[in-house]
Amino acid sequence: MAKSITLTRSYPHPPEKVWKTISNSEALASWLMPNNFKLEVGHRFYFQKK
C-alpha cells in the first residue's frame, strides 16, 4: 500500500511572489534549506542539510 502526505498552505503573498521564491534556488535556500534546484524539465533536485 502506497503512503502519501498532502500538505496545503496559504501564504499572505501574491502568487507571483511565491512562485519567484520557490522557483529560484537561492531564494528557496533562504526559506527552507540549501538545494541544487534548477527550473529545468527533468532536473532532479534535492535539499541538503545545513
C-alpha positions, -999 to 999 in steps of 0.1 A, spaced: 0 0 0 14 34 -11 15 61 16 14 98 9 14 130 28 -5 160 15 0 195 29 -19 226 20 -6 260 28 -19 295 22 5 324 21 -4 361 25 15 370 -7 6 372 -43 11 340 -63 39 357 -84 60 364 -52 55 328 -40 65 314 -75 96 336 -76 107 322 -42 100 285 -50 115 286 -85 148 302 -75 175 281 -58 189 309 -37 155 322 -26 144 286 -18 175 280 3 169 312 23 133 300 30 139 262 36 174 248 32 203 246 7 194 228 -26 205 223 -62 172 234 -77 171 244 -114 139 254 -132 145 228 -159 123 199 -171 138 166 -160 163 181 -135 163 161 -103 169 183 -73 175 177 -36 176 196 -4 208 195 17 212 196 54 228 229 66 
